[in-house]
C-alpha cells in the first residue's frame, strides 16, 4: 500500500464506520485511476451518488452490513439527512489538503491524476515552496505520469497482469491498445516495447495456427470477407456506407471513438485481420474485391472504384445506387444505398511521423476533424461500417537490402520496409538461409517474407506496415448507427 493510500484512509475513514460520505471538491476521488488504486490496494469501493441513490444504497446495500469500506461521493455534504449521517463518517476532501507545502494557487487540482498526486505527496517538503517551484513540480509530475495517471513502470506492470486471449481478437487488441495510447501520449512508447513484444509473440502463434482457417470462415474475421458480410446482412434498400481509413491501427480507432462521444449513436465493435503482407495494394484490394487479392493489381482510386461497382452490380445493384467518394467534400448521391469512402490521412501522417507521441497527437487532430463526416453520413441515414486495411508498428532498423537481393523480388510493390514478395521460391529460401540470425523474426510463407517483430528492412527507425505484427494486422471493424 503506497503512502498516498495510507493518508487517504487516515483522513477519510474511521474504524467505527464502514461507510464514509465524502464531499469530493475536486472530483479526484471519482477518477477511474483513483478508484482503481483504492480498490486494488485497500479494498475500498468508491461510488459517486445522487441524494436518491445515497438513500437507496444506504437502505438496501450497505446499512448494517459488514465488509470492506465504502466511500460514497456527494456534491454537498450538508444535504445528507440526519439518520444517514449518524451511521456514517462525513467529511470533505480537497487535493490541496494533502499538498500544504506547495503554493496553493499553482496546484492544478482539476487535472490531477492519481499518480501525479502520489508523486507530489511523496515529494512534499517541510519548507513552503513558492509559485515557481510549485509550477516546476507540477510540470515534472505531468511529464512523468501523464494525464492518464500512469507512469511507464506502472503501465508495464499493469500490462503484464492482463490476460489476453487472441481467440477473442477484439477484446485482446482493445486491451493492448489502451496501453499503447497511454504510453504514446506520454512519449514513453519505447519503454513499453518489451511488454508489447511478449503479447505480439502470442499473437504470432495464434496467427500461424489459425490464419488459413480464418480466411475461409463466412464471418469477416479477415478483411476480404467484409463485403460479403455486408451483402449477406443487409438488404438492397438498406443504406450502408463502408468507410476505410487507410493505416488506422486499433488504438487510433479508440481515439476516434473518444471524439465520437458527443454523437448519439450505437456502436458495435469487432475486429478483423489484414491480408498478408499487410500492404495497401493487397489488403485494401482484398476489402474492395471481396475476395483474394491479385498480385498484379495496380492500387489507385480508379481501380478501387471499379472493384466497388463490380461487386455490387454483380448483386443486382444499379449504378445509381452505388457511390465511391473521392473526398469528403463530394456530394452524397441521394439514391445511393451502397457508399464507399477511403480516408488516406492517417496513413500519410503515419509514414511521416517521427515518434509515436507525434503520431498520437496527429491522430487526435485527425479524429476531431473526421467526426463531422461520420455525422454527415448518419444524417443521410447510412449505417456506417468502419474499418482499415492495416495498422502500423514503430519499427527499428535491421539493414537495407543489397541490389542483388532486390533483383529477385516480384515487380509490383514487392519490397517495403516490412515485407518482401519473391518471384522465385529458391531465391526466397536462399535469402532466408543466408540470414539465420534473424530468420526466426520472419514469417516466411507462399512467396513472401515479412517481419513478425518490430524491425524493418532499412537503416532508420520508422512507423510503417507490411508485416504480421499485432498492431499492423488487427484492425477495427465497427458498425455505427443512429441510436
C-alpha positions as CSV (number, residue, x, y, z in Angstrom):
1,X,0.0,0.0,0.0
2,X,1.5,3.3,-1.1
3,X,1.8,6.4,1.2
4,X,-1.0,8.3,-0.5
5,X,-3.5,5.4,0.0
6,X,-2.5,5.3,3.7
7,X,-3.0,9.0,4.0
8,X,-6.4,8.9,2.3
9,X,-7.5,6.1,4.6
10,X,-6.3,8.0,7.6
11,X,-8.2,11.1,6.6
12,X,-11.4,9.7,5.1
13,X,-12.2,6.6,7.2
14,X,-13.0,5.8,10.8
15,X,-12.8,2.4,12.4
16,X,-16.4,2.6,13.7
17,X,-17.9,3.4,10.4
18,X,-17.9,1.2,7.3
19,X,-19.4,3.9,5.2
20,X,-17.8,7.3,4.6
21,X,-19.8,10.0,2.8
22,X,-17.4,12.4,1.2
23,X,-17.8,15.8,-0.4
24,X,-15.2,15.4,-3.2
25,X,-14.5,19.0,-4.1
26,X,-12.0,18.4,-7.0
27,X,-13.5,15.2,-8.4
28,X,-10.2,13.4,-7.6
29,X,-11.7,10.5,-5.8
30,X,-14.1,9.9,-8.6
31,X,-11.3,9.4,-11.2
32,X,-11.2,5.8,-12.6
33,X,-7.4,5.6,-11.8
34,X,-8.0,6.7,-8.2
35,X,-10.9,4.3,-7.7
36,X,-8.8,1.5,-9.2
37,X,-5.9,2.3,-6.8
38,X,-8.2,2.3,-3.8
39,X,-9.9,-0.9,-4.7
40,X,-6.7,-2.8,-5.6
41,X,-4.6,-1.5,-2.6
42,X,-7.2,-1.0,0.2
43,X,-10.3,-2.9,-1.0
44,X,-12.3,0.4,-0.8
45,X,-15.3,0.7,-3.0
46,X,-15.9,4.3,-4.3
47,X,-19.2,5.4,-5.8
48,X,-20.5,8.9,-6.9
49,X,-24.1,9.1,-5.8
50,X,-27.1,11.4,-6.1
51,X,-29.2,12.1,-2.9
52,X,-31.7,9.5,-4.1
53,X,-29.0,6.9,-4.9
54,X,-27.5,7.6,-1.5
55,X,-30.8,6.8,0.2
56,X,-31.3,3.6,-1.8
57,X,-27.8,2.3,-1.3
58,X,-27.8,3.1,2.3
59,X,-31.1,1.2,2.9
60,X,-30.6,-1.7,0.6
61,X,-26.9,-2.4,0.1
62,X,-24.8,-1.2,2.9
63,X,-26.7,-0.4,6.1
64,X,-25.8,-2.7,9.0
65,X,-23.6,-5.0,6.8
66,X,-20.1,-6.0,7.4
67,X,-17.4,-5.9,4.7
68,X,-15.0,-3.7,3.0
69,X,-15.0,0.1,3.4
70,X,-17.3,2.1,1.1
71,X,-16.9,5.7,0.1
72,X,-20.0,7.4,-1.3
73,X,-19.1,10.7,-3.0
74,X,-21.7,13.5,-2.9
75,X,-21.8,17.1,-4.2
76,X,-22.9,18.7,-0.9
77,X,-22.3,17.0,2.4
78,X,-24.8,19.4,4.2
79,X,-27.6,17.7,2.2
80,X,-27.1,14.3,3.9
81,X,-30.1,13.5,6.1
82,X,-29.5,13.0,9.9
83,X,-30.5,9.3,10.0
84,X,-27.8,8.5,7.4
85,X,-25.3,10.9,8.9
86,X,-25.4,9.2,12.4
87,X,-24.3,5.9,11.0
88,X,-21.6,7.1,8.6
89,X,-18.4,9.2,8.7
90,X,-19.0,12.5,7.0
91,X,-16.0,14.6,5.7
92,X,-14.8,16.8,2.9
93,X,-11.8,16.2,0.7
94,X,-9.6,18.5,-1.5
95,X,-6.4,17.7,-3.3
96,X,-4.9,20.9,-1.7
97,X,-5.4,19.4,1.8
98,X,-2.6,17.0,1.1
99,X,-0.2,19.5,-0.5
100,X,0.1,22.1,2.2
101,X,3.8,22.7,1.4
102,X,3.1,23.7,-2.2
103,X,2.0,27.1,-3.3
104,X,-1.8,26.7,-3.4
105,X,-2.6,28.7,-6.5
106,X,-0.1,26.7,-8.5
107,X,-1.9,23.3,-7.9
108,X,-4.0,22.3,-10.9
109,X,-6.4,20.1,-8.9
110,X,-8.9,19.7,-11.7
111,X,-6.4,17.8,-13.9
112,X,-4.6,15.9,-11.1
113,X,-4.2,12.2,-11.7
114,X,-3.7,9.6,-9.1
115,X,0.0,9.0,-9.9
116,X,0.6,12.8,-10.1
117,X,-0.8,13.3,-6.6
118,X,1.1,10.3,-5.3
119,X,4.3,11.7,-6.7
120,X,3.7,15.2,-5.3
121,X,2.6,13.8,-1.9
122,X,5.8,11.7,-1.7
123,X,8.0,14.6,-2.6
124,X,6.4,17.2,-0.3
125,X,8.8,19.3,1.7
126,X,8.9,20.8,5.2
127,X,9.6,24.3,3.9
128,X,7.0,26.1,1.9
129,X,7.5,26.1,-1.9
130,X,7.0,29.4,-3.9
131,X,4.8,29.5,-7.0
132,X,7.7,29.0,-9.4
133,X,8.9,25.9,-7.5
134,X,5.3,24.6,-7.4
135,X,4.8,25.1,-11.1
136,X,8.0,23.3,-11.8
137,X,7.0,20.4,-9.6
138,X,3.6,20.2,-11.3
139,X,5.1,20.2,-14.8
140,X,7.6,17.4,-13.8
141,X,4.7,15.3,-12.4
142,X,2.8,15.9,-15.6
143,X,5.7,14.8,-17.8
144,X,6.4,11.7,-15.7
145,X,2.9,10.5,-15.2
146,X,0.8,11.9,-18.0
147,X,-2.8,12.9,-18.0
148,X,-4.0,9.3,-17.6
149,X,-2.1,8.9,-14.4
150,X,0.2,6.0,-15.4
151,X,3.9,6.2,-15.1
152,X,5.6,3.9,-17.6
153,X,6.6,1.4,-14.9
154,X,3.0,1.2,-13.7
155,X,1.9,0.7,-17.3
156,X,4.5,-2.1,-17.8
157,X,3.4,-3.9,-14.6
158,X,-0.3,-3.5,-15.4
159,X,0.0,-4.6,-19.0
160,X,1.8,-7.8,-17.9
161,X,-1.0,-8.5,-15.5
162,X,-3.6,-8.5,-18.3
163,X,-5.0,-11.8,-19.6
164,X,-5.1,-11.7,-23.4
165,X,-6.8,-14.4,-25.4
166,X,-6.4,-13.9,-29.2
167,X,-9.4,-16.1,-29.9
168,X,-11.3,-13.1,-28.6
169,X,-9.4,-10.8,-31.0
170,X,-11.3,-7.6,-30.5
171,X,-11.1,-7.8,-26.7
172,X,-7.4,-8.6,-26.9
173,X,-6.4,-5.8,-29.2
174,X,-8.6,-3.2,-27.4
175,X,-6.9,-4.1,-24.1
176,X,-3.4,-3.7,-25.6
177,X,-4.4,-0.6,-27.5
178,X,-5.3,1.3,-24.3
179,X,-1.7,0.8,-23.1
180,X,-0.3,1.9,-26.4
181,X,-2.3,5.1,-26.2
182,X,-1.2,5.9,-22.6
183,X,2.5,5.3,-23.4
184,X,2.4,7.2,-26.7
185,X,0.6,10.1,-25.1
186,X,3.5,10.5,-22.6
187,X,6.2,9.9,-25.2
188,X,7.0,6.6,-23.5
189,X,6.1,4.1,-26.1
190,X,9.6,2.6,-26.4
191,X,9.5,1.9,-22.7
192,X,6.6,-0.5,-23.3
193,X,8.1,-2.3,-26.3
194,X,9.4,-5.3,-24.4
195,X,6.0,-6.0,-22.9
196,X,4.2,-5.5,-26.2
197,X,6.7,-7.9,-27.8
198,X,5.5,-10.6,-25.3
199,X,1.9,-10.2,-26.4
200,X,2.9,-9.9,-30.1
201,X,4.7,-13.3,-29.7
202,X,1.4,-14.9,-28.5
203,X,-0.4,-13.2,-31.5
204,X,2.1,-14.7,-33.9
205,X,1.5,-18.2,-32.6
206,X,-2.3,-17.6,-32.9
207,X,-1.9,-16.2,-36.4
208,X,0.3,-19.1,-37.7
209,X,-2.2,-21.7,-36.3
210,X,-5.4,-20.0,-37.4
211,X,-4.9,-17.6,-40.4
212,X,-5.6,-20.1,-43.1
213,X,-8.8,-21.2,-41.4
214,X,-9.9,-17.7,-40.6
215,X,-9.7,-16.8,-44.3
216,X,-12.3,-19.4,-45.1
217,X,-14.9,-18.5,-42.5
218,X,-18.0,-16.7,-43.6
219,X,-17.7,-14.1,-40.9
220,X,-15.4,-11.2,-41.6
221,X,-12.5,-12.5,-39.5
222,X,-10.2,-11.4,-42.3
223,X,-10.8,-8.2,-44.3
224,X,-11.7,-9.9,-47.6
225,X,-14.9,-11.1,-46.0
226,X,-16.2,-7.6,-45.1
227,X,-18.1,-7.0,-48.4
228,X,-19.7,-10.5,-48.5
229,X,-20.7,-9.9,-44.9
230,X,-22.4,-6.7,-45.8
231,X,-24.1,-8.3,-48.8
232,X,-25.4,-11.2,-46.6
233,X,-26.5,-9.0,-43.7
234,X,-28.3,-6.0,-45.4
235,X,-31.0,-5.7,-48.0
236,X,-30.8,-3.7,-51.2
237,X,-32.8,-0.9,-49.6
238,X,-30.6,-0.7,-46.5
239,X,-28.2,2.3,-46.7
240,X,-24.7,1.1,-45.9
241,X,-21.5,3.2,-46.0
242,X,-18.2,1.4,-46.0
243,X,-15.6,3.8,-44.5
244,X,-12.0,2.5,-44.9
245,X,-9.4,4.5,-43.0
246,X,-6.0,3.6,-44.6
247,X,-3.5,2.7,-41.9
248,X,-5.7,3.1,-38.9
249,X,-4.5,0.9,-36.1
250,X,-7.0,-0.2,-33.4
251,X,-5.5,2.3,-30.9
252,X,-6.2,5.1,-33.4
253,X,-9.8,3.9,-33.7
254,X,-10.1,4.2,-29.9
255,X,-9.0,7.9,-30.2
256,X,-11.7,8.4,-32.8
257,X,-14.2,6.7,-30.6
258,X,-13.4,9.2,-27.8
259,X,-14.2,12.1,-30.2
260,X,-17.5,10.3,-31.2
261,X,-18.7,10.5,-27.5
262,X,-20.9,13.5,-28.4
263,X,-22.7,11.6,-31.1
264,X,-25.9,9.9,-30.2
265,X,-25.0,6.6,-31.8
266,X,-24.9,2.9,-31.2
267,X,-21.6,1.3,-31.8
268,X,-20.9,-2.4,-32.4
269,X,-17.2,-3.2,-32.1
270,X,-15.4,-6.1,-33.5
271,X,-12.0,-6.6,-35.2
272,X,-10.7,-8.1,-38.5
273,X,-7.3,-9.2,-39.6
274,X,-5.4,-7.7,-42.5
275,X,-4.3,-9.6,-45.6
276,X,-0.7,-10.7,-45.6
277,X,1.6,-8.9,-46.4
278,X,-0.2,-6.1,-44.7
279,X,0.2,-3.5,-47.5
280,X,-2.5,-1.4,-49.2
281,X,-2.2,-3.0,-52.6
282,X,-3.2,-6.3,-51.2
283,X,-5.2,-5.7,-48.0
284,X,-7.3,-2.8,-49.3
285,X,-7.7,-4.6,-52.6
286,X,-9.0,-7.6,-50.6
287,X,-11.6,-5.4,-48.9
288,X,-12.9,-3.9,-52.2
289,X,-12.7,-7.1,-54.2
290,X,-14.5,-9.0,-51.5
291,X,-12.1,-11.9,-52.1
292,X,-8.5,-13.0,-52.6
293,X,-6.4,-10.1,-53.9
294,X,-4.4,-10.4,-57.1
295,X,-0.6,-9.8,-57.2
296,X,-0.6,-7.8,-60.5
297,X,-3.4,-5.4,-59.3
298,X,-2.5,-1.7,-59.5
299,X,-3.6,0.3,-56.5
300,X,-5.3,3.6,-57.4
301,X,-8.7,5.2,-56.8
302,X,-9.9,4.3,-60.3
303,X,-9.3,0.6,-59.9
304,X,-10.7,0.7,-56.4
305,X,-13.9,2.3,-57.6
306,X,-14.2,-0.3,-60.3
307,X,-13.9,-3.1,-57.8
308,X,-16.6,-1.5,-55.6
309,X,-19.0,-1.1,-58.5
310,X,-18.4,-4.6,-59.9
311,X,-19.0,-6.2,-56.5
312,X,-22.4,-4.6,-56.1
313,X,-23.5,-4.7,-59.8
314,X,-22.9,-8.5,-59.6
315,X,-25.5,-8.5,-56.9
316,X,-28.1,-6.7,-59.0
317,X,-27.5,-3.1,-57.8
318,X,-27.9,-0.4,-60.4
319,X,-25.1,2.1,-60.8
320,X,-27.3,4.9,-59.5
321,X,-27.5,3.1,-56.1
322,X,-23.7,2.7,-55.8
323,X,-21.2,5.5,-54.9
324,X,-17.5,5.7,-54.3
325,X,-16.4,9.1,-52.8
326,X,-13.1,10.6,-53.8
327,X,-13.1,13.0,-50.8
328,X,-15.3,14.2,-48.0
329,X,-16.3,17.3,-50.0
330,X,-18.0,15.2,-52.7
331,X,-21.8,15.4,-52.5
332,X,-23.5,12.2,-51.4
333,X,-25.8,10.7,-54.0
334,X,-29.3,10.7,-52.5
335,X,-30.2,7.5,-54.3
336,X,-27.1,5.5,-53.2
337,X,-27.6,2.6,-50.8
338,X,-24.0,1.3,-51.1
339,X,-21.4,4.1,-50.5
340,X,-17.7,3.7,-50.0
341,X,-15.1,6.2,-48.8
342,X,-11.4,5.9,-48.2
343,X,-9.6,8.3,-46.0
344,X,-5.8,8.5,-46.5
345,X,-4.8,11.0,-43.8
346,X,-3.8,8.5,-41.1
347,X,-1.6,6.5,-43.4
348,X,0.1,9.7,-44.7
349,X,0.8,11.0,-41.3
350,X,1.9,7.6,-40.0
351,X,4.6,7.3,-42.7
352,X,5.9,10.8,-41.9
353,X,5.6,10.6,-38.1
354,X,9.0,10.7,-36.3
355,X,7.7,9.3,-33.0
356,X,4.6,7.6,-31.5
357,X,3.9,10.7,-29.5
358,X,3.9,12.7,-32.7
359,X,1.5,10.2,-34.3
360,X,-0.7,10.2,-31.2
361,X,-1.1,14.0,-31.4
362,X,-1.8,13.9,-35.2
363,X,-4.3,11.1,-34.7
364,X,-6.2,13.3,-32.2
365,X,-6.2,16.1,-34.7
366,X,-7.5,13.8,-37.5
367,X,-10.2,12.2,-35.3
368,X,-11.6,15.6,-34.3
369,X,-11.8,16.6,-38.0
370,X,-13.2,13.3,-39.1
371,X,-16.2,13.1,-36.8
372,X,-18.3,15.7,-38.8
373,X,-18.0,13.4,-41.9
374,X,-19.4,10.5,-39.9
375,X,-22.2,12.7,-38.7
376,X,-22.9,13.7,-42.3
377,X,-23.3,10.0,-43.3
378,X,-25.6,9.4,-40.4
379,X,-27.7,12.4,-41.3
380,X,-28.1,10.7,-44.7
381,X,-29.4,7.7,-42.9
382,X,-26.4,5.4,-43.6
383,X,-25.3,2.7,-41.3
384,X,-21.5,3.0,-41.2
385,X,-19.2,0.1,-41.4
386,X,-15.8,1.5,-40.3
387,X,-12.6,-0.4,-40.9
388,X,-9.0,-0.2,-42.0
389,X,-6.8,-2.1,-44.5
390,X,-3.9,-2.3,-42.0
391,X,-2.4,-0.6,-38.9
392,X,1.2,0.2,-38.3
393,X,4.1,-0.5,-35.9
394,X,7.1,1.5,-34.9
395,X,10.0,-0.4,-36.5
396,X,13.7,-0.5,-35.7
397,X,16.3,-0.8,-38.4
398,X,17.9,-4.1,-39.4
399,X,19.7,-3.3,-42.6
400,X,18.8,-2.3,-46.2
401,X,18.8,-4.9,-49.0
402,X,21.6,-5.2,-51.4
403,X,21.0,-4.6,-55.1
404,X,21.4,-8.3,-55.7
405,X,18.8,-9.1,-53.1
406,X,16.3,-6.6,-54.6
407,X,16.7,-8.2,-58.1
408,X,14.8,-11.3,-57.1
409,X,11.7,-9.6,-55.9
410,X,8.3,-9.5,-57.6
411,X,8.0,-6.4,-59.7
412,X,4.9,-4.5,-58.2
413,X,5.0,-3.3,-54.6
414,X,7.2,-6.3,-53.8
415,X,9.5,-4.5,-51.4
416,X,8.7,-2.4,-48.4
417,X,10.2,-1.8,-45.0
418,X,8.5,-4.8,-43.5
419,X,7.7,-7.1,-46.4
420,X,9.3,-8.8,-49.4
421,X,7.5,-10.6,-52.2
422,X,9.5,-13.0,-54.4
423,X,9.3,-14.2,-58.0
424,X,11.0,-17.5,-57.2
425,X,10.8,-19.7,-54.2
426,X,14.5,-20.6,-54.5
427,X,15.6,-17.0,-54.2
428,X,13.4,-16.6,-51.1
429,X,14.8,-19.7,-49.4
430,X,18.4,-18.6,-50.2
431,X,17.7,-15.1,-48.7
432,X,16.2,-16.6,-45.5
433,X,19.0,-19.2,-45.1
434,X,21.7,-16.5,-45.6
435,X,20.3,-14.5,-42.6
436,X,19.9,-17.2,-40.0
437,X,20.5,-14.7,-37.1
438,X,17.1,-13.1,-37.8
439,X,15.1,-15.7,-39.7
440,X,13.1,-16.5,-36.5
441,X,11.9,-12.9,-36.6
442,X,10.3,-13.5,-40.1
443,X,7.1,-15.1,-41.2
444,X,8.0,-17.0,-44.4
445,X,5.1,-18.2,-46.4
446,X,4.0,-18.8,-50.0
447,X,6.0,-16.1,-51.9
448,X,6.6,-13.6,-49.1
449,X,8.9,-12.8,-46.2
450,X,7.5,-10.4,-43.5
451,X,8.7,-9.2,-40.1
452,X,6.9,-10.7,-37.2
453,X,8.8,-8.5,-34.7
454,X,9.2,-4.7,-34.7
455,X,12.1,-4.4,-37.2
456,X,12.4,-3.3,-40.8
457,X,14.5,-3.6,-43.9
458,X,16.0,-0.2,-43.5
459,X,18.7,1.7,-41.7
460,X,16.4,4.1,-39.9
461,X,13.6,3.9,-37.4
462,X,10.1,4.4,-39.0
463,X,6.5,3.8,-38.2
464,X,5.3,1.6,-41.1
465,X,3.5,-1.7,-42.0
466,X,3.7,-4.7,-44.2
467,X,4.5,-7.4,-41.6
468,X,2.5,-9.6,-39.3
469,X,2.8,-7.6,-36.0
470,X,-0.4,-7.4,-34.0
471,X,-0.5,-3.6,-34.2
472,X,-0.5,-3.7,-38.0
473,X,-2.6,-6.8,-38.5
474,X,-5.6,-6.5,-36.2
475,X,-7.8,-3.6,-37.4
476,X,-11.2,-2.3,-36.2
477,X,-14.4,-3.4,-37.8
478,X,-17.1,-1.2,-36.3
479,X,-20.7,-0.6,-37.1
480,X,-22.0,2.9,-36.3
481,X,-25.7,3.7,-36.5
482,X,-28.2,6.2,-35.1
483,X,-29.4,5.4,-31.7
